[in-house]
Amino acid sequence: MSVKTIIAIILAVLITVIIMQNNDQVPFTILFNKTYASKLIVMAGIAVAAFILGVIVGRPKKAKYDIEQFHDSQYQKDKPNTLSDEDRDYIS
């Protein structure tokens, strides 16, 4: 097992133990509304939300679209035969 896997397992066990020890009901104020909820549910919900946020923030960015390549392929910029004979005579 890699070090990363071992650290992930240890953190998962620690979070589980801490959440299971705090299962009493406490009042929570959510936007002017006082509700009673179990610490277990609130802490587990916050842990899941933090994990999801970490996955979203930590994922690799999408590849950017290269507009110059598209433009060159449309107008064939590197193709030498794009000038007409009249244009070549005018330039010369």
N, C-alpha and C positions, 0 to 999 in steps of 0.2 A: 504494500500500500504506500501511496505517496504521502508526503507531509501534509499536503493540502487536504487530502481525504481524512487523515487522522484529526486535523484541526477542525474540520467540518463536523465530524462525529462528536468530538469533545464539546463543541459549541452547542450542538443539538441536544446533547444530554444535559448540559448545564441549563439551557433555556427550559427544557422540559421539567427539570427538578424545581427551578425557581417558580415557574408558572403553577405547578401542582401544589406547592407550599402556600401559595397565596390564593386560596379559594373562598375566602369570606366575602360577604356582601358589604359593599360600601356605596355611599352616595356619589354619583358623578353628575356634574353640571355640564350639559351639552346645549349650548345656545339658549340660555335662559331657562332651560328645562332641567329640573332636578330628577334624576332617575336612580334607582338602585340596581346595581348590576354586580355580578361576581367579578372579582379581580382577575380570575382565571380567564374568563371570556374576553375581558378588555385587553389584558396583556397578550393573549394569544392572537387577538385580532390585530393589535399593533405589530406584533412580530411578523405575521403574514403580510401585512401591508408594507412593512419595511423590506421584506424579502422581494416582494413584487416590484417595489420601487427600485431596489438594487439591481434586479434583472433588467428592468427597462433602461436604467441609466448606464449599466455596464455592457450592454450589447454593442457589437461593432456597428459603425455607421454604414449606411448604404453607399454604394459607389456612386460618384457623381457622374452625370451625363456629360459627355464631351461634345459640345455643340460645334466646335470647329471641325471635328471629323465628319459630322453630319453635313455641314455646309460644304466641305470639300468634296464629299461624295455626290452631293446634289449638283454642284456646278463644275465638277471635274477640273479643279484648279491646276493640277499638275499635268493635265493632258495638253501636249503641244499643239494639237490640231484644232484648238478652239477658235483661232482667228481665221477670218475669211481671207481670201486672196486680196481683196480690196484693202483690208486692214493692214495686211503685211506690206502692200505697196505704199500705203500712207505712212507707216512707221519708217520704212527704209529711206 
